[in-house]
Amino acid sequence: ARVARSRDNVVARASPTLQALLDQGLAEGMGQTQTLEGVPSYTGYKRLQDSGWSVAVGISAPEAHRAMYPLIGAVAVG
């Protein structure tokens, strides 16, 4: 069950792509996912061993790409 989310959604479960990432069974990982609203994202997660819970944090792909443009420009100029 979901405890908190930055966007309201009536569905109280992980998106299918996040669930597939979690189903790999690793203690932690990251990958490309899609939110319940259909936004492509990059997500990282960590399983909390003592509680059995998992924490997942993501950033939308468009937002992550926008943040990279200045860096790529600086590297290209340098």
DSSP file (Angstrom, degrees, kcal/mol; ACC not computed):
  #  RESIDUE AA STRUCTURE BP1 BP2  ACC     N-H-->O    O-->H-N    N-H-->O    O-->H-N    TCO  KAPPA ALPHA  PHI   PSI    X-CA   Y-CA   Z-CA
    1    1 A A              0   0    0      0, 0.0     2,-0.3     0, 0.0    12,-0.1   0.000 360.0 360.0 360.0 148.0    0.0    0.0    0.0
    2    2 A R        -     0   0    0     10,-0.6     3,-0.1     1,-0.1    10,-0.0  -0.649 360.0-175.2 -85.5 139.0    1.1    3.5   -0.7
    3    3 A V        +     0   0    0      1,-0.4     2,-0.3    -2,-0.3    -1,-0.1   0.818  68.3   3.2 -99.0 -44.0    1.7    5.9    2.3
    4    4 A A        +     0   0    0      3,-0.0    -1,-0.4     0, 0.0     2,-0.3  -0.990  56.4 174.6-146.9 151.8    2.5    9.1    0.5
    5    5 A R        -     0   0    0     -2,-0.3     4,-0.1    -3,-0.1    -3,-0.0  -0.977  32.7-132.7-155.1 145.6    2.7   10.5   -3.0
    6    6 A S  S    S+     0   0    0     -2,-0.3     2,-0.4     1,-0.1    -1,-0.1   0.738  95.2  49.6 -77.1 -21.0    3.2   14.0   -4.4
    7    7 A R  S    S-     0   0    0     -3,-0.0     2,-0.2     2,-0.0    -1,-0.1  -0.955  89.9-117.9-117.9 137.3    0.3   13.8   -6.8
    8    8 A D        +     0   0    0     -2,-0.4     2,-0.3     2,-0.0    -2,-0.1  -0.494  40.6 163.4 -70.2 138.7   -3.2   12.7   -5.8
    9    9 A N        -     0   0    0     -2,-0.2    -2,-0.0    -4,-0.1    28,-0.0  -0.941  40.4-137.8-154.6 135.8   -4.4    9.6   -7.6
   10   10 A V  S    S+     0   0    0     -2,-0.3     2,-0.6     2,-0.1    -1,-0.1   0.718  85.0  89.3 -69.3 -19.3   -7.3    7.4   -6.6
   11   11 A V        -     0   0    0      1,-0.1     2,-0.5     2,-0.1    25,-0.1  -0.703  63.7-162.1 -82.0 120.1   -5.2    4.3   -7.4
   12   12 A A        +     0   0    0     -2,-0.6   -10,-0.6     2,-0.0     2,-0.3  -0.340  59.2  78.5-100.7  51.5   -3.3    3.3   -4.2
   13   13 A R  S    S-     0   0    0     -2,-0.5     2,-0.1   -12,-0.1    -2,-0.1  -0.926  86.5 -83.4-146.1 170.1   -0.7    1.1   -5.8
   14   14 A A        -     0   0    0     -2,-0.3    21,-0.0     1,-0.1    -2,-0.0  -0.402  52.2 -99.1 -72.2 153.8    2.5    1.4   -7.7
   15   15 A S     >  -     0   0    0      1,-0.1     4,-2.9    -2,-0.1     5,-0.2  -0.344  38.6-106.7 -64.7 157.3    2.4    2.0  -11.5
   16   16 A P  H  > S+     0   0    0      0, 0.0     4,-2.0     0, 0.0     5,-0.1   0.868 121.2  49.9 -56.1 -37.1    2.9   -1.2  -13.5
   17   17 A T  H  > S+     0   0    0     17,-0.4     4,-1.6     2,-0.2     5,-0.1   0.883 112.0  46.7 -72.7 -36.6    6.4   -0.1  -14.5
   18   18 A L  H  > S+     0   0    0     16,-0.4     4,-2.6     2,-0.2     5,-0.2   0.911 111.4  52.3 -67.8 -41.2    7.4    0.7  -10.9
   19   19 A Q  H  X S+     0   0    0     -4,-2.9     4,-2.4     1,-0.2    -2,-0.2   0.898 107.6  51.9 -60.9 -39.9    6.0   -2.6   -9.8
   20   20 A A  H  < S+     0   0    0     -4,-2.0     4,-0.4    -5,-0.2    -1,-0.2   0.886 109.6  50.1 -63.0 -38.4    8.1   -4.4  -12.4
   21   21 A L  H >< S+     0   0    0     -4,-1.6     3,-1.1     1,-0.2     5,-0.3   0.927 113.3  45.2 -64.6 -45.4   11.2   -2.6  -11.1
   22   22 A L  H >< S+     0   0    0     -4,-2.6     3,-1.7     1,-0.2    -2,-0.2   0.837 103.3  65.4 -66.8 -33.0   10.3   -3.7   -7.5
   23   23 A D  T 3< S+     0   0    0     -4,-2.4    -1,-0.2     1,-0.3    -2,-0.2   0.580  77.7  83.6 -69.4  -8.8    9.6   -7.2   -8.6
   24   24 A Q  T <  S-     0   0    0     -3,-1.1    -1,-0.3    -4,-0.4    -2,-0.1   0.720  96.2-135.7 -65.9 -18.2   13.2   -7.7   -9.6
   25   25 A G    <   +     0   0    0     -3,-1.7    -2,-0.1     1,-0.2     2,-0.1   0.579  51.6 144.1  79.0  10.3   13.7   -8.5   -6.0
   26   26 A L        -     0   0    0     -5,-0.3    -1,-0.2     1,-0.1     3,-0.1  -0.434  60.3-122.5 -80.3 157.4   16.9   -6.5   -5.5
   27   27 A A  S    S-     0   0    0      1,-0.2    20,-3.2    -2,-0.1     2,-0.3   0.807  94.1  -4.5 -67.9 -29.2   17.6   -4.6   -2.2
   28   28 A E  E    S+A   46   0A   0     18,-0.2     2,-0.3    26,-0.1    18,-0.2  -0.980  74.4 145.7-157.5 160.0   17.9   -1.4   -4.3
   29   29 A G  E     -A   45   0A   0     16,-1.9    16,-2.8    -2,-0.3     2,-0.3  -0.986  25.0-138.3-176.9-179.8   17.8   -0.3   -7.8
   30   30 A M  E     +A   44   0A   0     -2,-0.3     2,-0.3    14,-0.3    14,-0.2  -0.980  27.3 136.8-154.0 160.3   16.8    2.3  -10.4
   31   31 A G  E     -A   43   0A   0     12,-2.3    12,-2.9    -2,-0.3     2,-0.4  -0.984  52.9 -59.5 176.5 179.5   15.3    2.5  -13.8
   32   32 A Q  E     +A   42   0A   0     -2,-0.3     2,-0.2    10,-0.2    10,-0.2  -0.682  55.9 165.7 -84.3 134.6   12.9    4.2  -16.2
   33   33 A T  E     -A   41   0A   0      8,-2.6     8,-3.1    -2,-0.4     2,-0.4  -0.777  31.4-128.6-134.9 178.6    9.3    4.1  -15.1
   34   34 A Q  E     -A   40   0A   0      6,-0.3   -17,-0.4    -2,-0.2   -16,-0.4  -0.997  26.1-126.2-134.8 131.1    6.0    5.7  -16.0
   35   35 A T    >   -     0   0    0      4,-2.5     3,-1.9    -2,-0.4   -18,-0.1  -0.142  33.1 -99.8 -68.9 170.1    3.8    7.3  -13.4
   36   36 A L  T 3  S+     0   0    0      1,-0.3    -1,-0.1     2,-0.1   -22,-0.0   0.750 127.3  55.8 -60.6 -23.6    0.1    6.5  -13.0
   37   37 A E  T 3  S-     0   0    0      2,-0.1    -1,-0.3   -28,-0.0    -2,-0.1   0.462 124.1-104.9 -88.2  -1.9   -0.6    9.6  -15.0
   38   38 A G    <   +     0   0    0     -3,-1.9    -2,-0.1     1,-0.3     0, 0.0   0.604  69.6 147.2  92.0  12.7    1.6    8.4  -17.9
   39   39 A V        -     0   0    0      1,-0.0    -4,-2.5    22,-0.0    -1,-0.3  -0.720  50.1-124.5 -85.6 123.1    4.6   10.7  -17.2
   40   40 A P  E     +A   34   0A   0      0, 0.0    21,-3.1     0, 0.0     2,-0.3  -0.460  44.4 171.1 -64.7 136.3    7.9    9.0  -18.2
   41   41 A S  E     -AB  33  60A   0     -8,-3.1    -8,-2.6    19,-0.3     2,-0.5  -0.906  39.4-124.5-143.5 165.3   10.2    9.1  -15.2
   42   42 A Y  E     -AB  32  59A   0     17,-2.7    17,-2.2    -2,-0.3     2,-0.4  -0.982  37.4-172.8-111.5 127.9   13.5    8.0  -13.7
   43   43 A T  E     -AB  31  58A   0    -12,-2.9   -12,-2.3    -2,-0.5     2,-0.3  -0.963  15.5-169.4-130.1 138.9   13.0    6.2  -10.3
   44   44 A G  E     -AB  30  57A   0     13,-2.9    13,-2.8    -2,-0.4     2,-0.3  -0.926  12.7-173.5-119.3 150.5   15.2    4.8   -7.6
   45   45 A Y  E     -AB  29  56A   0    -16,-2.8   -16,-1.9    -2,-0.3     2,-0.4  -0.968  13.6-164.6-142.5 159.1   14.2    2.6   -4.8
   46   46 A K  E     -AB  28  55A   0      9,-2.2     9,-2.7    -2,-0.3     2,-0.4  -0.988  18.6-136.6-142.0 131.6   15.5    1.1   -1.6
   47   47 A R  E     - B   0  54A   0    -20,-3.2     2,-0.9    -2,-0.4     7,-0.3  -0.765  16.5-137.7 -87.2 133.5   14.0   -1.7    0.5
   48   48 A L  E >>> - B   0  53A   0      5,-3.4     4,-2.5    -2,-0.4     3,-0.7  -0.813  15.6-160.0 -93.8 103.4   14.2   -1.1    4.2
   49   49 A Q  T 345S+     0   0    0     -2,-0.9    -1,-0.2     1,-0.2     5,-0.0   0.840  82.7  50.9 -57.9 -43.2   15.2   -4.5    5.5
   50   50 A D  T 345S+     0   0    0      1,-0.2    -1,-0.2    -3,-0.1    -2,-0.0   0.826 122.0  30.5 -68.1 -31.4   14.0   -4.1    9.1
   51   51 A S  T <45S-     0   0    0     -3,-0.7    -2,-0.2     2,-0.2    -1,-0.2   0.675  96.3-127.6-101.8 -19.3   10.5   -3.0    8.2
   52   52 A G  T  <5 +     0   0    0     -4,-2.5    -3,-0.2     1,-0.3     2,-0.1   0.493  68.5 127.0  81.9   2.3    9.9   -4.8    4.9
   53   53 A W  E   < -B   48   0A   0     -5,-0.6    -5,-3.4    -6,-0.0     2,-0.4  -0.444  49.3-144.3 -87.2 164.2    8.9   -1.4    3.4
   54   54 A S  E     -B   47   0A   0     -7,-0.3     2,-0.5    -2,-0.1    -7,-0.2  -0.973   2.0-151.8-127.3 146.5   10.3    0.1    0.2
   55   55 A V  E     -B   46   0A   0     -9,-2.7    -9,-2.2    -2,-0.4     2,-0.4  -0.978  14.6-174.3-117.1 128.2   11.0    3.8   -0.5
   56   56 A A  E     -B   45   0A   0     -2,-0.5     2,-0.4   -11,-0.2   -11,-0.2  -0.981   3.9-175.9-125.5 136.5   10.8    5.0   -4.1
   57   57 A V  E     +B   44   0A   0    -13,-2.8   -13,-2.9    -2,-0.4     2,-0.3  -0.995   9.8 178.9-131.2 135.4   11.7    8.4   -5.4
   58   58 A G  E     -B   43   0A   0     -2,-0.4     2,-0.4   -15,-0.2   -15,-0.2  -0.913  19.7-156.3-136.4 162.8   11.4    9.6   -9.0
   59   59 A I  E     -B   42   0A   0    -17,-2.2   -17,-2.7    -2,-0.3     2,-0.0  -0.994  36.7-104.4-134.0 140.3   11.9   12.6  -11.2
   60   60 A S  E  >  -B   41   0A   0     -2,-0.4     4,-2.4   -19,-0.2   -19,-0.3  -0.371  26.8-127.6 -63.7 142.4   10.0   13.2  -14.5
   61   61 A A  H  > S+     0   0    0    -21,-3.1     4,-2.7     1,-0.2     5,-0.2   0.910 108.3  53.0 -59.5 -44.7   12.2   12.5  -17.5
   62   62 A P  H  > S+     0   0    0      0, 0.0     4,-2.2     0, 0.0    -1,-0.2   0.908 111.1  47.3 -59.0 -39.5   11.5   15.9  -19.1
   63   63 A E  H  > S+     0   0    0      2,-0.2     4,-1.7     1,-0.2    -2,-0.2   0.910 112.7  48.8 -67.5 -41.4   12.5   17.7  -15.9
   64   64 A A  H  X S+     0   0    0     -4,-2.4     4,-0.9     1,-0.2    -1,-0.2   0.897 111.6  49.7 -64.3 -40.3   15.7   15.6  -15.6
   65   65 A H  H >X S+     0   0    0     -4,-2.7     4,-1.2     1,-0.2     3,-0.7   0.906 107.1  54.4 -66.3 -41.5   16.6   16.3  -19.2
   66   66 A R  H 3< S+     0   0    0     -4,-2.2     3,-0.3     1,-0.3    -1,-0.2   0.877 106.0  53.3 -58.9 -37.9   16.0   20.1  -18.8
   67   67 A A  H 3X S+     0   0    0     -4,-1.7     4,-0.5     1,-0.2    -1,-0.3   0.756 106.6  53.7 -69.3 -23.6   18.5   20.0  -15.9
   68   68 A M  H <X S+     0   0    0     -4,-0.9     4,-2.7    -3,-0.7     5,-0.3   0.756  88.7  77.7 -82.8 -25.5   21.1   18.3  -18.1
   69   69 A Y  H  X S+     0   0    0     -4,-1.2     4,-2.4    -3,-0.3     5,-0.2   0.898  94.3  47.1 -56.2 -47.4   21.1   20.9  -20.9
   70   70 A P  H  > S+     0   0    0      0, 0.0     4,-2.4     0, 0.0    -1,-0.2   0.900 113.5  49.9 -61.5 -38.3   23.1   23.6  -19.1
   71   71 A L  H  X S+     0   0    0     -4,-0.5     4,-2.3     2,-0.2    -2,-0.2   0.925 110.9  47.8 -64.7 -44.8   25.7   20.9  -18.1
   72   72 A I  H  X S+     0   0    0     -4,-2.7     4,-2.4     1,-0.2    -1,-0.2   0.902 112.0  51.1 -62.4 -41.2   26.0   19.5  -21.6
   73   73 A G  H  X S+     0   0    0     -4,-2.4     4,-2.3    -5,-0.3    -2,-0.2   0.907 109.9  49.2 -62.3 -42.4   26.4   23.1  -22.9
   74   74 A A  H  X S+     0   0    0     -4,-2.4     4,-2.3     1,-0.2    -2,-0.2   0.898 112.2  48.0 -65.6 -40.2   29.1   23.8  -20.4
   75   75 A V  H  < S+     0   0    0     -4,-2.3    -2,-0.2     2,-0.2    -1,-0.2   0.908 112.1  49.7 -66.2 -41.5   31.0   20.6  -21.3
   76   76 A A  H  < S+     0   0    0     -4,-2.4    -2,-0.2     1,-0.2    -1,-0.2   0.894 113.8  44.7 -65.0 -40.4   30.7   21.4  -25.0
   77   77 A V  H  <        0   0    0     -4,-2.3    -1,-0.2     1,-0.2    -2,-0.2   0.878 360.0 360.0 -71.1 -37.1   32.0   24.9  -24.6
   78   78 A G     <        0   0    0     -4,-2.3    -1,-0.2    -5,-0.2    -2,-0.2   0.486 360.0 360.0 -70.7 360.0   34.8   23.8  -22.3
